[in-house]
């Protein structure tokens, strides 16, 4: 039995009164139910130094000590990679994550962004999240590009993680989607949970976790493509992808959530066209305002120019939001 790093985790209000295994599934969406059940069974989840079982009821504010079972040894290998640094100081850094790269290692992943950041920082990243996820404060999907933050020190990590947990970080995205919403903008408040029939997918579920997305249409094109600006107030797995699919506007390239290549038969869409273009937050140490922006990636910019050259429908008057 291989054990991972031991760490502490405080339960949020959305877990109050739940069974331990259900609360852990909500809080650690990347963990399978089998992993959670086994950790509980092996006595690896503690509260006040005492192991607690999967069926135990938990309360908001409780601090758990957790030690996951490792799925295998994943030795981190710092690697040379050209990184686009958007912001850096002695406490944290932000990069423009390229599409196609995963954030942190997993048993089935040969290399990850965190290994490139380790190389850039000469190994000086926060270890509070565990030795396999140094400095990782939040994640972006493999196909998503844009602003990604890392903590260099444990104190910066804890403060940044707290800010994300309290929703004090403003997160803005752009997406190319396919659809024809009647409105120029709107808000989606639909809960998201694991798809019961497809383990790697998320879905709108009545008993899922609350999720809040605001969208605004910047431009409409005659081929059914729309350019959207989005702000997410929660950070659920695949949130934007699931919410846009729910309004019949799947993101270009996102076949997992409904995009069909025959809608644009003469185009190759290389990936899910979703970009994290702006994050606004308070600096975790100086408390000054930080606005970090990532320019659109080349593949997305080229598609936008291509669509703009085709005859288009009348534009919306929404303009660009969140200035």
Secondary structure per residue as TSV (DSSP state, phi and psi in degrees):
chain	resnum	aa	ss	phi	psi
A	1	X	-	360.0	120.5
A	2	X	-	-101.6	125.7
A	3	X	E	-103.4	142.9
A	4	X	E	-85.9	-174.6
A	5	X	E	-65.4	145.5
A	6	X	E	-87.1	136.2
A	7	X	E	-148.0	166.3
A	8	X	E	-104.7	146.9
A	9	X	E	-145.3	130.4
A	10	X	E	-100.7	128.4
A	11	X	-	-73.8	139.5
A	12	X	-	-88.8	176.2
A	13	X	G	-62.7	-30.0
A	14	X	G	-70.9	-6.2
A	15	X	G	-106.0	-0.1
A	16	X	T	-62.6	129.3
A	17	X	T	81.6	1.6
A	18	X	-	-84.7	163.3
A	19	X	B	-66.6	151.0
A	20	X	H	-57.2	-46.3
A	21	X	H	-64.9	-34.8
A	22	X	H	-69.3	-42.0
A	23	X	H	-62.9	-40.1
A	24	X	H	-67.6	-38.2
A	25	X	H	-63.2	-36.7
A	26	X	H	-69.3	-38.1
A	27	X	H	-84.8	-24.9
A	28	X	-	-128.2	77.0
A	29	X	T	-66.2	-20.0
A	30	X	T	-78.5	-11.4
A	31	X	S	-91.4	139.2
A	32	X	-	-78.7	161.7
A	33	X	H	-61.5	-35.1
A	34	X	H	-63.8	-43.6
A	35	X	H	-61.2	-42.5
A	36	X	H	-66.7	-46.6
A	37	X	H	-61.5	-40.6
A	38	X	H	-68.4	-39.5
A	39	X	H	-61.1	-40.1
A	40	X	H	-66.0	-43.6
A	41	X	H	-65.8	-34.0
A	42	X	T	-84.2	1.7
A	43	X	T	72.7	33.0
A	44	X	-	-97.3	-0.2
A	45	X	E	-112.1	120.8
A	46	X	E	-121.3	148.5
A	47	X	E	-130.6	120.8
A	48	X	T	55.7	37.9
A	49	X	T	80.6	0.9
A	50	X	E	-113.0	129.0
A	51	X	E	-62.2	139.5
A	52	X	-	-123.1	147.5
A	53	X	-	-87.3	170.2
A	54	X	T	-61.3	-31.8
A	55	X	T	-89.9	-3.7
A	56	X	-	-65.5	139.1
A	57	X	B	-80.2	138.6
A	58	X	-	-118.6	164.9
A	59	X	-	-126.0	150.7
A	60	X	T	-59.2	137.7
A	61	X	T	93.0	-13.8
A	62	X	-	-67.2	138.7
A	63	X	E	-104.3	122.6
A	64	X	E	-104.0	147.0
A	65	X	E	-104.3	123.5
A	66	X	E	-123.2	138.8
A	67	X	E	-136.2	102.2
A	68	X	E	-73.5	151.8
A	69	X	E	-76.8	128.0
A	70	X	-	-73.8	143.8
A	71	X	S	-84.1	-0.2
A	72	X	S	151.0	157.0
A	73	X	-	-71.4	128.1
A	74	X	-	-122.9	83.7
A	75	X	-	-70.0	127.4
A	76	X	-	-78.1	134.1
A	77	X	-	-123.2	100.7
A	78	X	-	-50.9	133.4
A	79	X	-	-133.0	146.7
A	80	X	-	-73.5	129.2
A	81	X	-	-157.0	139.0
A	82	X	-	-70.4	114.4
A	83	X	-	-106.8	137.8
A	84	X	-	-91.5	103.2
A	85	X	E	-84.0	122.9
A	86	X	E	-94.8	-30.0
A	87	X	E	-160.3	143.7
A	88	X	E	-158.3	138.2
A	89	X	-	-146.7	-166.4
A	90	X	S	-74.3	-9.0
A	91	X	S	-105.6	-30.4
A	92	X	E	-158.9	166.8
A	93	X	E	-148.4	158.0
A	94	X	E	-128.5	135.5
A	95	X	E	-120.9	163.3
A	96	X	E	-95.5	97.6
A	97	X	E	-67.3	128.6
A	98	X	-	-78.1	151.8
A	99	X	T	-64.6	148.6
A	100	X	T	94.5	-7.7
A	101	X	-	-106.4	135.4
A	102	X	-	-85.8	153.9
A	103	X	S	-75.4	-53.6
A	104	X	S	-128.6	159.6
A	105	X	-	-70.9	156.2
A	106	X	-	-147.3	165.3
A	107	X	T	-56.2	-29.8
A	108	X	T	-98.4	7.6
A	109	X	-	-114.2	125.2
A	110	X	S	-75.6	-35.3
A	111	X	-	-151.9	160.8
A	112	X	-	-146.0	164.5
A	113	X	H	-61.1	-38.4
A	114	X	H	-60.2	-30.0
A	115	X	H	-69.8	-35.2
A	116	X	H	-69.8	-38.2
A	117	X	H	-68.1	-38.4
A	118	X	H	-57.3	-43.4
A	119	X	H	-63.3	-45.0
A	120	X	H	-61.5	-38.3
A	121	X	T	-94.3	9.4
A	122	X	T	53.3	39.1
A	123	X	T	81.4	0.2
A	124	X	-	-90.3	79.2
A	125	X	-	-128.8	155.1
A	126	X	-	-60.1	138.5
A	127	X	-	-106.8	5.8
A	128	X	T	-63.1	-26.6
A	129	X	T	-87.6	-0.5
A	130	X	-	111.7	157.6
A	131	X	T	-69.7	-18.5
A	132	X	T	-93.0	-5.6
A	133	X	S	-135.5	48.0
A	134	X	T	-61.1	129.6
A	135	X	T	77.2	-7.5
A	136	X	B	-73.7	116.2
A	137	X	-	-99.7	-39.3
A	138	X	-	-150.0	176.9
A	139	X	-	-130.3	159.3
A	140	X	-	-126.4	146.6
A	141	X	-	-59.2	157.3
A	142	X	T	-53.3	-42.6
A	143	X	T	-82.3	-8.4
A	144	X	-	-91.2	137.7
A	145	X	E	-105.9	169.6
A	146	X	E	121.0	-163.3
A	147	X	E	-63.6	127.1
A	148	X	E	-137.7	127.6
A	149	X	E	-99.7	146.7
A	150	X	E	-133.8	146.7
A	151	X	E	-101.6	137.5
A	152	X	S	-92.0	-26.1
A	153	X	S	-123.0	157.0
A	154	X	H	-63.5	-38.3
A	155	X	H	-66.9	-38.8
A	156	X	H	-66.2	-38.3
A	157	X	H	-60.3	-49.4
A	158	X	H	-63.1	-39.4
A	159	X	H	-69.8	-42.5
A	160	X	H	-65.2	-42.7
A	161	X	H	-60.7	-40.6
A	162	X	H	-62.9	-39.7
A	163	X	H	-65.0	-41.4
A	164	X	H	-64.8	-41.4
A	165	X	H	-63.9	-36.0
A	166	X	T	-86.5	-0.2
A	167	X	T	63.7	36.5
A	168	X	-	-88.4	-2.8
A	169	X	S	-101.1	127.1
A	170	X	E	-89.9	124.6
A	171	X	E	-121.1	122.2
A	172	X	E	-121.9	140.2
A	173	X	E	-130.8	163.0
A	174	X	E	-124.7	145.8
A	175	X	E	-144.4	144.0
A	176	X	E	-98.2	121.0
A	177	X	E	-127.2	171.6
A	178	X	E	-121.9	117.4
A	179	X	-	166.7	-176.9
A	180	X	-	-144.4	69.5
A	181	X	-	-64.2	139.1
A	182	X	S	-68.2	-36.9
A	183	X	S	-84.2	162.1
A	184	X	S	-87.2	-22.2
A	185	X	E	-159.6	164.7
A	186	X	E	-172.7	172.6
A	187	X	E	-121.7	135.5
A	188	X	E	-112.8	121.7
A	189	X	-	-124.5	73.3
A	190	X	-	-122.8	129.4
A	191	X	-	-69.0	146.2
A	192	X	E	-121.8	135.7
A	193	X	E	-144.2	176.4
A	194	X	E	-65.4	135.1
A	195	X	-	-64.0	129.4
A	196	X	S	-71.7	-19.2
A	197	X	S	-112.2	-13.4
A	198	X	-	-138.0	101.3
A	199	X	T	-61.0	-31.4
A	200	X	T	-84.9	-3.6
A	201	X	-	-104.2	157.4
A	202	X	E	-107.9	166.7
A	203	X	E	-153.4	159.9
A	204	X	E	-70.7	120.7
A	205	X	-	-136.5	136.8
A	206	X	T	-58.5	-35.8
A	207	X	T	-99.3	19.2
A	208	X	S	-78.1	-177.1
A	209	X	B	-83.2	142.9
A	210	X	-	-57.2	139.6
A	211	X	-	-141.5	138.0
A	212	X	-	-134.9	115.8
A	213	X	E	-128.3	133.6
A	214	X	E	-111.9	133.4
A	215	X	E	-125.0	154.7
A	216	X	E	-146.2	133.6
A	217	X	E	-85.4	117.8
A	218	X	E	-85.2	-37.4
A	219	X	E	-157.2	142.9
A	220	X	E	-116.9	142.4
A	221	X	-	-120.7	156.8
A	222	X	T	-69.9	-17.5
A	223	X	T	-87.9	12.4
A	224	X	S	88.1	1.6
A	225	X	E	-87.4	140.4
A	226	X	E	-128.7	145.8
A	227	X	E	-101.3	120.9
A	228	X	E	-115.3	142.7
A	229	X	E	-104.3	138.4
A	230	X	E	-135.7	146.9
A	231	X	E	-125.3	131.0
A	232	X	E	-108.8	134.7
A	233	X	S	-99.7	-12.7
A	234	X	S	-125.1	173.2
A	235	X	-	-130.9	54.5
A	236	X	-	-75.9	152.7
A	237	X	T	-57.6	127.4
A	238	X	T	59.9	26.8
A	239	X	H	-55.5	-54.1
A	240	X	H	-63.9	-41.4
A	241	X	H	-61.8	-43.7
A	242	X	H	-69.7	-44.6
A	243	X	H	-65.3	-42.1
A	244	X	H	-67.6	-37.2
A	245	X	H	-62.3	-33.2
A	246	X	H	-67.5	-24.3
A	247	X	T	-102.7	21.8
A	248	X	T	58.4	40.4
A	249	X	-	-133.6	64.4
A	250	X	-	-63.9	150.2
A	251	X	B	-72.4	140.1
A	252	X	T	-54.0	131.6
A	253	X	T	87.2	-7.1
A	254	X	-	-95.6	77.1
A	255	X	G	-66.9	-23.6
A	256	X	G	-60.3	-35.4
A	257	X	G	-115.3	30.9
A	258	X	T	110.8	-6.7
A	259	X	-	-72.8	134.8
A	260	X	-	-113.8	128.4
A	261	X	G	-63.5	-25.9
A	262	X	G	-68.2	-13.9
A	263	X	G	-66.0	-30.6
A	264	X	G	-130.0	70.7
A	265	X	T	-64.6	-23.2
A	266	X	T	-97.0	8.9
A	267	X	-	-121.1	143.3
A	268	X	-	-99.7	115.6
A	269	X	-	-98.1	108.2
A	270	X	-	-74.4	-18.9
A	271	X	S	-166.2	178.2
A	272	X	-	-67.6	120.1
A	273	X	-	-84.5	70.7
A	274	X	E	-129.8	132.1
A	275	X	E	-136.2	125.9
A	276	X	E	-82.8	98.8
A	277	X	E	-98.1	-11.6
A	278	X	E	-157.4	137.2
A	279	X	E	-131.3	131.6
A	280	X	E	-119.5	130.7
A	281	X	E	-158.5	171.9
A	282	X	E	-92.1	134.3
A	283	X	-	-58.8	132.1
A	284	X	T	-64.5	-20.7
A	285	X	T	-111.3	-45.1
A	286	X	T	-88.2	-18.6
A	287	X	-	68.2	11.1
A	288	X	-	-79.1	159.8
A	289	X	E	-71.7	140.5
A	290	X	E	-126.7	129.3
A	291	X	E	-123.7	113.5
A	292	X	E	-116.0	124.7
A	293	X	E	-124.6	143.8
A	294	X	-	-117.5	126.2
A	295	X	-	-63.7	154.0
A	296	X	-	-58.6	142.4
A	297	X	-	-69.8	160.2
A	298	X	H	-60.9	-41.3
A	299	X	H	-64.6	-38.4
A	300	X	H	-70.9	-41.8
A	301	X	H	-63.9	-39.1
A	302	X	H	-65.4	-40.0
A	303	X	H	-65.3	-41.3
A	304	X	H	-61.6	-42.3
A	305	X	H	-65.5	-39.2
A	306	X	H	-63.7	-45.9
A	307	X	H	-65.5	-34.8
A	308	X	H	-67.5	-23.8
A	309	X	T	-82.9	-12.4
A	310	X	S	-88.2	154.5
A	311	X	-	-56.1	136.1
A	312	X	-	-128.1	161.0
A	313	X	-	-73.7	163.8
A	314	X	-	-55.1	136.3
A	315	X	-	-73.5	156.5
A	316	X	-	-74.7	162.6
A	317	X	S	-99.9	14.7
A	318	X	-	-68.6	-33.1
A	319	X	-	73.3	-164.2
A	320	X	-	-98.8	122.2
A	321	X	-	-80.9	170.2
A	322	X	-	61.9	36.8
A	323	X	-	-75.2	360.0
